Amino acid sequence: MKRQVVVMTLVMSTMLAGFVAVSLAEKNDPHPGSTGVVVTVTAIDPHTDMATLKTEDGARYQLPADASWKVGNRVECDLMEPTLSPQLRNCRPWQ
């Protein structure tokens, strides 16, 4: 009987610790939500293969150029806004 109580206590404490860890992980998410933004390819450096992208509000970003990108093309990206430096990710042709 004593052994069964010890086993049940261990099982319940393990489950409780798992629930606490999951709930804390959701509250302290280091990756805030992203916003869809349409940018224009303003320049592509052929030596480094880096593209300069400009948003409608004038912000500029540097990303590795995709093979299909040409200067003047519009691209839709996810704008990730951490506290210090916003980043563009998951860029795809804009329709």
VOMIZA-252808 format. One record per residue: residue in one letter; x, y, z of N, C-alpha, C, O in turn. Coordinates in nm, 3 decimals. Layout:
// residues N
<atom rest="a" n_px="X" n_py="Y" n_pz="Z" ca_px="X" ca_py="Y" ca_pz="Z" c_px="X" c_py="Y" c_pz="Z" o_px="X" o_py="Y" o_pz="Z"/>
...
//
This chain:
// residues 95
<atom rest="m" n_px="0.082" n_py="-0.119" n_pz="0.000" ca_px="0.000" ca_py="0.000" ca_pz="0.000" c_px="0.087" c_py="0.126" c_pz="0.000" o_px="0.059" o_py="0.223" o_pz="-0.070"/>
<atom rest="k" n_px="0.193" n_py="0.121" n_pz="0.080" ca_px="0.282" ca_py="0.236" ca_pz="0.089" c_px="0.350" c_py="0.262" c_pz="-0.046" o_px="0.367" o_py="0.377" o_pz="-0.086"/>
<atom rest="r" n_px="0.387" n_py="0.156" n_pz="-0.116" ca_px="0.452" ca_py="0.167" ca_pz="-0.246" c_px="0.358" c_py="0.234" c_pz="-0.347" o_px="0.403" o_py="0.317" o_pz="-0.427"/>
<atom rest="q" n_px="0.231" n_py="0.201" n_pz="-0.345" ca_px="0.134" ca_py="0.260" ca_pz="-0.437" c_px="0.118" c_py="0.410" c_pz="-0.412" o_px="0.105" o_py="0.487" o_pz="-0.507"/>
<atom rest="v" n_px="0.120" n_py="0.452" n_pz="-0.288" ca_px="0.109" ca_py="0.594" ca_pz="-0.255" c_px="0.232" c_py="0.669" c_pz="-0.307" o_px="0.219" o_py="0.779" o_pz="-0.360"/>
<atom rest="v" n_px="0.350" n_py="0.612" n_pz="-0.291" ca_px="0.473" ca_py="0.675" ca_pz="-0.339" c_px="0.470" c_py="0.688" c_pz="-0.491" o_px="0.506" o_py="0.793" o_pz="-0.544"/>
<atom rest="v" n_px="0.430" n_py="0.586" n_pz="-0.560" ca_px="0.423" ca_py="0.588" ca_pz="-0.707" c_px="0.322" c_py="0.693" c_pz="-0.753" o_px="0.352" o_py="0.770" o_pz="-0.844"/>
<atom rest="m" n_px="0.206" n_py="0.698" n_pz="-0.693" ca_px="0.104" ca_py="0.797" ca_pz="-0.732" c_px="0.153" c_py="0.939" c_pz="-0.704" o_px="0.127" o_py="1.030" o_pz="-0.783"/>
<atom rest="t" n_px="0.223" n_py="0.959" n_pz="-0.594" ca_px="0.278" ca_py="1.091" ca_pz="-0.563" c_px="0.380" c_py="1.133" c_pz="-0.668" o_px="0.379" o_py="1.247" o_pz="-0.713"/>
<atom rest="l" n_px="0.468" n_py="1.043" n_pz="-0.708" ca_px="0.567" ca_py="1.073" ca_pz="-0.811" c_px="0.501" c_py="1.103" c_pz="-0.946" o_px="0.543" o_py="1.196" o_pz="-1.016"/>
<atom rest="v" n_px="0.401" n_py="1.027" n_pz="-0.982" ca_px="0.331" ca_py="1.049" ca_pz="-1.108" c_px="0.262" c_py="1.185" c_pz="-1.108" o_px="0.272" o_py="1.260" o_pz="-1.205"/>
<atom rest="m" n_px="0.193" n_py="1.217" n_pz="-1.000" ca_px="0.122" ca_py="1.345" ca_pz="-0.993" c_px="0.218" c_py="1.464" c_pz="-0.992" o_px="0.190" o_py="1.566" o_pz="-1.055"/>
<atom rest="s" n_px="0.331" n_py="1.453" n_pz="-0.922" ca_px="0.426" ca_py="1.564" ca_pz="-0.919" c_px="0.493" c_py="1.583" c_pz="-1.055" o_px="0.524" o_py="1.696" o_pz="-1.094"/>
<atom rest="t" n_px="0.517" n_py="1.476" n_pz="-1.127" ca_px="0.574" ca_py="1.487" ca_pz="-1.262" c_px="0.475" c_py="1.555" c_pz="-1.356" o_px="0.514" o_py="1.640" o_pz="-1.436"/>
<atom rest="m" n_px="0.349" n_py="1.519" n_pz="-1.349" ca_px="0.248" ca_py="1.583" ca_pz="-1.433" c_px="0.234" c_py="1.730" c_pz="-1.398" o_px="0.222" o_py="1.814" o_pz="-1.488"/>
<atom rest="l" n_px="0.236" n_py="1.764" n_pz="-1.271" ca_px="0.224" ca_py="1.902" ca_pz="-1.229" c_px="0.343" c_py="1.985" c_pz="-1.278" o_px="0.325" o_py="2.098" o_pz="-1.325"/>
<atom rest="a" n_px="0.462" n_py="1.931" n_pz="-1.269" ca_px="0.581" ca_py="2.001" ca_pz="-1.317" c_px="0.573" c_py="2.024" c_pz="-1.468" o_px="0.615" o_py="2.129" o_pz="-1.517"/>
<atom rest="g" n_px="0.520" n_py="1.928" n_pz="-1.542" ca_px="0.504" ca_py="1.944" ca_pz="-1.687" c_px="0.405" c_py="2.053" c_pz="-1.721" o_px="0.430" o_py="2.132" o_pz="-1.813"/>
<atom rest="f" n_px="0.294" n_py="2.060" n_pz="-1.651" ca_px="0.195" ca_py="2.165" ca_pz="-1.676" c_px="0.250" c_py="2.304" c_pz="-1.644" o_px="0.223" o_py="2.399" o_pz="-1.717"/>
<atom rest="v" n_px="0.327" n_py="2.315" n_pz="-1.538" ca_px="0.387" ca_py="2.444" ca_pz="-1.501" c_px="0.486" c_py="2.488" c_pz="-1.608" o_px="0.487" o_py="2.605" o_pz="-1.647"/>
<atom rest="a" n_px="0.568" n_py="2.396" n_pz="-1.656" ca_px="0.666" ca_py="2.431" ca_pz="-1.759" c_px="0.598" c_py="2.477" c_pz="-1.888" o_px="0.643" o_py="2.573" o_pz="-1.950"/>
<atom rest="v" n_px="0.493" n_py="2.410" n_pz="-1.928" ca_px="0.420" ca_py="2.449" ca_pz="-2.050" c_px="0.355" c_py="2.585" c_pz="-2.034" o_px="0.360" o_py="2.667" o_pz="-2.125"/>
<atom rest="s" n_px="0.294" n_py="2.609" n_pz="-1.921" ca_px="0.227" ca_py="2.738" ca_pz="-1.902" c_px="0.327" c_py="2.853" c_pz="-1.897" o_px="0.297" o_py="2.961" o_pz="-1.948"/>
<atom rest="l" n_px="0.443" n_py="2.834" n_pz="-1.840" ca_px="0.545" ca_py="2.939" ca_pz="-1.837" c_px="0.605" c_py="2.962" c_pz="-1.976" o_px="0.636" o_py="3.075" o_pz="-2.011"/>
<atom rest="a" n_px="0.620" n_py="2.857" n_pz="-2.053" ca_px="0.677" ca_py="2.871" ca_pz="-2.187" c_px="0.585" c_py="2.953" c_pz="-2.277" o_px="0.635" o_py="3.031" o_pz="-2.358"/>
<atom rest="e" n_px="0.455" n_py="2.939" n_pz="-2.264" ca_px="0.363" ca_py="3.016" ca_pz="-2.347" c_px="0.362" c_py="3.163" c_pz="-2.310" o_px="0.346" o_py="3.248" o_pz="-2.398"/>
<atom rest="k" n_px="0.380" n_py="3.197" n_pz="-2.184" ca_px="0.378" ca_py="3.336" ca_pz="-2.140" c_px="0.505" c_py="3.410" c_pz="-2.179" o_px="0.499" o_py="3.529" o_pz="-2.209"/>
<atom rest="n" n_px="0.619" n_py="3.343" n_pz="-2.180" ca_px="0.747" ca_py="3.406" ca_pz="-2.208" c_px="0.797" c_py="3.374" c_pz="-2.348" o_px="0.914" o_py="3.342" o_pz="-2.366"/>
<atom rest="d" n_px="0.710" n_py="3.382" n_pz="-2.444" ca_px="0.746" ca_py="3.351" ca_pz="-2.582" c_px="0.845" c_py="3.455" c_pz="-2.635" o_px="0.810" o_py="3.572" o_pz="-2.642"/>
<atom rest="p" n_px="0.969" n_py="3.414" n_pz="-2.672" ca_px="1.067" ca_py="3.511" ca_pz="-2.720" c_px="1.040" c_py="3.557" c_pz="-2.863" o_px="1.104" o_py="3.652" o_pz="-2.909"/>
<atom rest="h" n_px="0.947" n_py="3.493" n_pz="-2.934" ca_px="0.917" ca_py="3.528" ca_pz="-3.073" c_px="0.776" c_py="3.587" c_pz="-3.080" o_px="0.679" o_py="3.513" o_pz="-3.091"/>
<atom rest="p" n_px="0.765" n_py="3.718" n_pz="-3.075" ca_px="0.632" ca_py="3.777" ca_pz="-3.084" c_px="0.573" c_py="3.754" c_pz="-3.222" o_px="0.643" o_py="3.713" o_pz="-3.315"/>
<atom rest="g" n_px="0.447" n_py="3.781" n_pz="-3.236" ca_px="0.379" ca_py="3.760" ca_pz="-3.363" c_px="0.439" c_py="3.841" c_pz="-3.476" o_px="0.503" o_py="3.944" o_pz="-3.454"/>
<atom rest="s" n_px="0.418" n_py="3.794" n_pz="-3.594" ca_px="0.471" ca_py="3.864" ca_pz="-3.710" c_px="0.358" c_py="3.937" c_pz="-3.782" o_px="0.240" o_py="3.908" o_pz="-3.763"/>
<atom rest="t" n_px="0.398" n_py="4.033" n_pz="-3.864" ca_px="0.305" ca_py="4.111" ca_pz="-3.942" c_px="0.343" c_py="4.095" c_pz="-4.089" o_px="0.461" o_py="4.104" o_pz="-4.123"/>
<atom rest="g" n_px="0.246" n_py="4.072" n_pz="-4.176" ca_px="0.274" ca_py="4.064" ca_pz="-4.318" c_px="0.302" c_py="4.203" c_pz="-4.374" o_px="0.227" o_py="4.297" o_pz="-4.345"/>
<atom rest="v" n_px="0.407" n_py="4.217" n_pz="-4.452" ca_px="0.443" ca_py="4.346" ca_pz="-4.508" c_px="0.490" c_py="4.325" c_pz="-4.652" o_px="0.556" o_py="4.226" o_pz="-4.684"/>
<atom rest="v" n_px="0.453" n_py="4.419" n_pz="-4.740" ca_px="0.496" ca_py="4.413" ca_pz="-4.880" c_px="0.613" c_py="4.509" c_pz="-4.896" o_px="0.603" o_py="4.626" o_pz="-4.861"/>
<atom rest="v" n_px="0.723" n_py="4.457" n_pz="-4.950" ca_px="0.844" ca_py="4.537" ca_pz="-4.969" c_px="0.881" c_py="4.537" c_pz="-5.117" o_px="0.837" o_py="4.451" o_pz="-5.193"/>
<atom rest="t" n_px="0.963" n_py="4.635" n_pz="-5.156" ca_px="1.011" ca_py="4.646" ca_pz="-5.293" c_px="1.160" c_py="4.618" c_pz="-5.295" o_px="1.234" o_py="4.669" o_pz="-5.211"/>
<atom rest="v" n_px="1.206" n_py="4.538" n_pz="-5.391" ca_px="1.348" ca_py="4.513" ca_pz="-5.408" c_px="1.408" c_py="4.636" c_pz="-5.474" o_px="1.376" o_py="4.666" o_pz="-5.589"/>
<atom rest="t" n_px="1.494" n_py="4.708" n_pz="-5.402" ca_px="1.551" ca_py="4.832" ca_pz="-5.455" c_px="1.689" c_py="4.812" c_pz="-5.513" o_px="1.730" o_py="4.888" o_pz="-5.601"/>
<atom rest="a" n_px="1.763" n_py="4.710" n_pz="-5.467" ca_px="1.897" ca_py="4.685" ca_pz="-5.521" c_px="1.937" c_py="4.541" c_pz="-5.492" o_px="1.894" o_py="4.483" o_pz="-5.392"/>
<atom rest="i" n_px="2.019" n_py="4.485" n_pz="-5.580" ca_px="2.076" ca_py="4.352" ca_pz="-5.559" c_px="2.226" c_py="4.362" c_pz="-5.588" o_px="2.266" o_py="4.400" o_pz="-5.698"/>
<atom rest="d" n_px="2.308" n_py="4.329" n_pz="-5.488" ca_px="2.452" ca_py="4.331" ca_pz="-5.505" c_px="2.496" c_py="4.198" c_pz="-5.566" o_px="2.482" o_py="4.094" o_pz="-5.502"/>
<atom rest="p" n_px="2.549" n_py="4.199" n_pz="-5.690" ca_px="2.585" ca_py="4.072" ca_pz="-5.755" c_px="2.705" c_py="4.003" c_pz="-5.690" o_px="2.721" o_py="3.882" o_pz="-5.704"/>
<atom rest="h" n_px="2.789" n_py="4.077" n_pz="-5.620" ca_px="2.907" ca_py="4.017" ca_pz="-5.558" c_px="2.873" c_py="3.941" c_pz="-5.429" o_px="2.924" o_py="3.832" o_pz="-5.405"/>
<atom rest="t" n_px="2.787" n_py="3.999" n_pz="-5.348" ca_px="2.750" ca_py="3.935" ca_pz="-5.222" c_px="2.616" c_py="3.863" c_pz="-5.230" o_px="2.579" o_py="3.788" o_pz="-5.139"/>
<atom rest="d" n_px="2.542" n_py="3.887" n_pz="-5.339" ca_px="2.409" ca_py="3.828" ca_pz="-5.359" c_px="2.312" c_py="3.868" c_pz="-5.248" o_px="2.227" o_py="3.790" o_pz="-5.206"/>
<atom rest="m" n_px="2.327" n_py="3.993" n_pz="-5.201" ca_px="2.238" ca_py="4.048" ca_pz="-5.099" c_px="2.143" c_py="4.147" c_pz="-5.165" o_px="2.183" o_py="4.224" o_pz="-5.253"/>
<atom rest="a" n_px="2.017" n_py="4.144" n_pz="-5.122" ca_px="1.915" ca_py="4.234" ca_pz="-5.177" c_px="1.880" c_py="4.339" c_pz="-5.072" o_px="1.873" o_py="4.309" o_pz="-4.952"/>
<atom rest="t" n_px="1.858" n_py="4.460" n_pz="-5.117" ca_px="1.808" ca_py="4.566" ca_pz="-5.031" c_px="1.659" c_py="4.578" c_pz="-5.055" o_px="1.615" o_py="4.597" o_pz="-5.169"/>
<atom rest="l" n_px="1.581" n_py="4.567" n_pz="-4.949" ca_px="1.436" ca_py="4.572" ca_pz="-4.957" c_px="1.386" c_py="4.695" c_pz="-4.882" o_px="1.438" o_py="4.727" o_pz="-4.775"/>
<atom rest="k" n_px="1.287" n_py="4.763" n_pz="-4.938" ca_px="1.235" ca_py="4.886" ca_pz="-4.878" c_px="1.085" c_py="4.873" c_pz="-4.858" o_px="1.012" o_py="4.834" o_pz="-4.949"/>
<atom rest="t" n_px="1.039" n_py="4.906" n_pz="-4.737" ca_px="0.896" ca_py="4.903" ca_pz="-4.707" c_px="0.833" c_py="5.034" c_pz="-4.753" o_px="0.902" o_py="5.128" o_pz="-4.791"/>
<atom rest="e" n_px="0.699" n_py="5.039" n_pz="-4.749" ca_px="0.629" ca_py="5.159" ca_pz="-4.791" c_px="0.655" c_py="5.277" c_pz="-4.698" o_px="0.647" o_py="5.392" o_pz="-4.740"/>
<atom rest="d" n_px="0.687" n_py="5.249" n_pz="-4.572" ca_px="0.716" ca_py="5.360" ca_pz="-4.479" c_px="0.863" c_py="5.400" c_pz="-4.480" o_px="0.904" o_py="5.486" o_pz="-4.401"/>
<atom rest="g" n_px="0.944" n_py="5.340" n_pz="-4.568" ca_px="1.083" ca_py="5.382" ca_pz="-4.587" c_px="1.188" c_py="5.300" c_pz="-4.515" o_px="1.307" o_py="5.326" o_pz="-4.533"/>
<atom rest="a" n_px="1.149" n_py="5.202" n_pz="-4.436" ca_px="1.246" ca_py="5.118" ca_pz="-4.366" c_px="1.317" c_py="5.029" c_pz="-4.467" o_px="1.255" o_py="4.978" o_pz="-4.560"/>
<atom rest="r" n_px="1.447" n_py="5.009" n_pz="-4.448" ca_px="1.527" ca_py="4.927" ca_pz="-4.539" c_px="1.581" c_py="4.805" c_pz="-4.466" o_px="1.617" o_py="4.811" o_pz="-4.348"/>
<atom rest="y" n_px="1.586" n_py="4.694" n_pz="-4.540" ca_px="1.635" ca_py="4.568" ca_pz="-4.485" c_px="1.728" c_py="4.503" c_pz="-4.586" o_px="1.713" o_py="4.523" o_pz="-4.706"/>
<atom rest="q" n_px="1.824" n_py="4.426" n_pz="-4.537" ca_px="1.916" ca_py="4.349" ca_pz="-4.621" c_px="1.887" c_py="4.200" c_pz="-4.601" o_px="1.881" o_py="4.152" o_pz="-4.488"/>
<atom rest="l" n_px="1.868" n_py="4.129" n_pz="-4.711" ca_px="1.845" ca_py="3.985" ca_pz="-4.708" c_px="1.920" c_py="3.918" c_pz="-4.821" o_px="1.949" o_py="3.983" o_pz="-4.922"/>
<atom rest="p" n_px="1.953" n_py="3.790" n_pz="-4.808" ca_px="2.007" ca_py="3.718" ca_pz="-4.923" c_px="1.904" c_py="3.717" c_pz="-5.035" o_px="1.786" o_py="3.689" o_pz="-5.012"/>
<atom rest="a" n_px="1.949" n_py="3.749" n_pz="-5.155" ca_px="1.857" ca_py="3.759" ca_pz="-5.269" c_px="1.811" c_py="3.622" c_pz="-5.314" o_px="1.888" o_py="3.526" o_pz="-5.314"/>
<atom rest="d" n_px="1.685" n_py="3.614" n_pz="-5.352" ca_px="1.630" ca_py="3.494" ca_pz="-5.413" c_px="1.662" c_py="3.499" c_pz="-5.562" o_px="1.674" o_py="3.607" o_pz="-5.619"/>
<atom rest="a" n_px="1.677" n_py="3.384" n_pz="-5.624" ca_px="1.713" ca_py="3.379" ca_pz="-5.766" c_px="1.608" c_py="3.445" c_pz="-5.855" o_px="1.642" o_py="3.496" o_pz="-5.962"/>
<atom rest="s" n_px="1.482" n_py="3.446" n_pz="-5.814" ca_px="1.376" ca_py="3.502" ca_pz="-5.898" c_px="1.357" c_py="3.653" c_pz="-5.878" o_px="1.281" o_py="3.714" o_pz="-5.953"/>
<atom rest="w" n_px="1.424" n_py="3.712" n_pz="-5.781" ca_px="1.404" ca_py="3.854" ca_pz="-5.753" c_px="1.477" c_py="3.941" c_pz="-5.854" o_px="1.591" o_py="3.913" o_pz="-5.892"/>
<atom rest="k" n_px="1.411" n_py="4.046" n_pz="-5.897" ca_px="1.468" ca_py="4.149" ca_pz="-5.984" c_px="1.443" c_py="4.284" c_pz="-5.917" o_px="1.350" o_py="4.298" o_pz="-5.838"/>
<atom rest="v" n_px="1.526" n_py="4.382" n_pz="-5.951" ca_px="1.505" ca_py="4.516" ca_pz="-5.896" c_px="1.369" c_py="4.567" c_pz="-5.942" o_px="1.337" o_py="4.562" o_pz="-6.060"/>
<atom rest="g" n_px="1.290" n_py="4.617" n_pz="-5.847" ca_px="1.156" ca_py="4.666" ca_pz="-5.875" c_px="1.047" c_py="4.567" c_pz="-5.841" o_px="0.930" o_py="4.606" o_pz="-5.830"/>
<atom rest="n" n_px="1.081" n_py="4.439" n_pz="-5.822" ca_px="0.980" ca_py="4.340" ca_pz="-5.783" c_px="0.927" c_py="4.370" c_pz="-5.643" o_px="0.997" o_py="4.425" o_pz="-5.558"/>
<atom rest="r" n_px="0.801" n_py="4.333" n_pz="-5.622" ca_px="0.742" ca_py="4.346" ca_pz="-5.489" c_px="0.734" c_py="4.207" c_pz="-5.427" o_px="0.699" o_py="4.109" o_pz="-5.493"/>
<atom rest="v" n_px="0.769" n_py="4.201" n_pz="-5.298" ca_px="0.779" ca_py="4.075" ca_pz="-5.227" c_px="0.702" c_py="4.089" c_pz="-5.095" o_px="0.706" o_py="4.194" o_pz="-5.030"/>
<atom rest="e" n_px="0.631" n_py="3.982" n_pz="-5.057" ca_px="0.560" ca_py="3.981" ca_pz="-4.929" c_px="0.644" c_py="3.903" c_pz="-4.828" o_px="0.687" o_py="3.791" o_pz="-4.855"/>
<atom rest="c" n_px="0.667" n_py="3.964" n_pz="-4.712" ca_px="0.749" ca_py="3.902" ca_pz="-4.608" c_px="0.677" c_py="3.908" c_pz="-4.474" o_px="0.583" o_py="3.986" o_pz="-4.456"/>
<atom rest="d" n_px="0.722" n_py="3.827" n_pz="-4.381" ca_px="0.676" ca_py="3.835" ca_pz="-4.242" c_px="0.773" c_py="3.924" c_pz="-4.168" o_px="0.893" o_py="3.898" o_pz="-4.168"/>
<atom rest="l" n_px="0.722" n_py="4.029" n_pz="-4.105" ca_px="0.804" ca_py="4.121" ca_pz="-4.029" c_px="0.801" c_py="4.078" c_pz="-3.883" o_px="0.699" o_py="4.090" o_pz="-3.816"/>
<atom rest="m" n_px="0.913" n_py="4.027" n_pz="-3.835" ca_px="0.927" ca_py="3.986" ca_pz="-3.696" c_px="0.981" c_py="4.106" c_pz="-3.620" o_px="1.085" o_py="4.160" o_pz="-3.656"/>
<atom rest="e" n_px="0.911" n_py="4.149" n_pz="-3.515" ca_px="0.951" ca_py="4.269" ca_pz="-3.444" c_px="0.997" c_py="4.240" c_pz="-3.302" o_px="0.922" o_py="4.259" o_pz="-3.206"/>
<atom rest="p" n_px="1.122" n_py="4.194" n_pz="-3.288" ca_px="1.175" ca_py="4.185" ca_pz="-3.151" c_px="1.205" c_py="4.326" c_pz="-3.101" o_px="1.193" o_py="4.423" o_pz="-3.176"/>
<atom rest="t" n_px="1.244" n_py="4.339" n_pz="-2.978" ca_px="1.259" ca_py="4.471" ca_pz="-2.918" c_px="1.369" c_py="4.554" c_pz="-2.981" o_px="1.355" o_py="4.676" o_pz="-2.989"/>
<atom rest="l" n_px="1.478" n_py="4.494" n_pz="-3.026" ca_px="1.591" ca_py="4.573" ca_pz="-3.074" c_px="1.596" c_py="4.592" c_pz="-3.225" o_px="1.614" o_py="4.705" o_pz="-3.271"/>
<atom rest="s" n_px="1.579" n_py="4.486" n_pz="-3.302" ca_px="1.593" ca_py="4.502" ca_pz="-3.447" c_px="1.489" c_py="4.417" c_pz="-3.521" o_px="1.493" o_py="4.295" o_pz="-3.514"/>
<atom rest="p" n_px="1.398" n_py="4.481" n_pz="-3.593" ca_px="1.299" ca_py="4.406" ca_pz="-3.673" c_px="1.368" c_py="4.327" c_pz="-3.784" o_px="1.469" o_py="4.372" o_pz="-3.838"/>
<atom rest="q" n_px="1.314" n_py="4.212" n_pz="-3.819" ca_px="1.371" ca_py="4.127" ca_pz="-3.923" c_px="1.262" c_py="4.081" c_pz="-4.017" o_px="1.147" o_py="4.062" o_pz="-3.976"/>
<atom rest="l" n_px="1.299" n_py="4.061" n_pz="-4.145" ca_px="1.207" ca_py="4.005" ca_pz="-4.243" c_px="1.238" c_py="3.857" c_pz="-4.258" o_px="1.354" o_py="3.816" o_pz="-4.260"/>
<atom rest="r" n_px="1.132" n_py="3.776" n_pz="-4.268" ca_px="1.148" ca_py="3.631" ca_pz="-4.288" c_px="1.040" c_py="3.581" c_pz="-4.382" o_px="0.940" o_py="3.649" o_pz="-4.404"/>
<atom rest="n" n_px="1.060" n_py="3.462" n_pz="-4.436" ca_px="0.962" ca_py="3.393" ca_pz="-4.520" c_px="0.914" c_py="3.480" c_pz="-4.635" o_px="0.794" o_py="3.494" o_pz="-4.657"/>
<atom rest="c" n_px="1.006" n_py="3.538" n_pz="-4.710" ca_px="0.968" ca_py="3.624" ca_pz="-4.822" c_px="0.925" c_py="3.540" c_pz="-4.942" o_px="0.985" o_py="3.436" o_pz="-4.971"/>
<atom rest="r" n_px="0.821" n_py="3.586" n_pz="-5.011" ca_px="0.766" ca_py="3.515" ca_pz="-5.127" c_px="0.712" c_py="3.620" c_pz="-5.224" o_px="0.681" o_py="3.732" o_pz="-5.182"/>
<atom rest="p" n_px="0.700" n_py="3.585" n_pz="-5.350" ca_px="0.648" ca_py="3.683" ca_pz="-5.448" c_px="0.509" c_py="3.733" c_pz="-5.407" o_px="0.426" o_py="3.657" o_pz="-5.359"/>
<atom rest="w" n_px="0.488" n_py="3.862" n_pz="-5.427" ca_px="0.360" ca_py="3.923" ca_pz="-5.393" c_px="0.270" c_py="3.920" c_pz="-5.516" o_px="0.314" o_py="3.948" o_pz="-5.628"/>
<atom rest="q" n_px="0.143" n_py="3.884" n_pz="-5.495" ca_px="0.048" ca_py="3.874" ca_pz="-5.607" c_px="-0.036" c_py="3.998" c_pz="-5.615" o_px="-0.122" o_py="4.009" o_pz="-5.703"/>
//
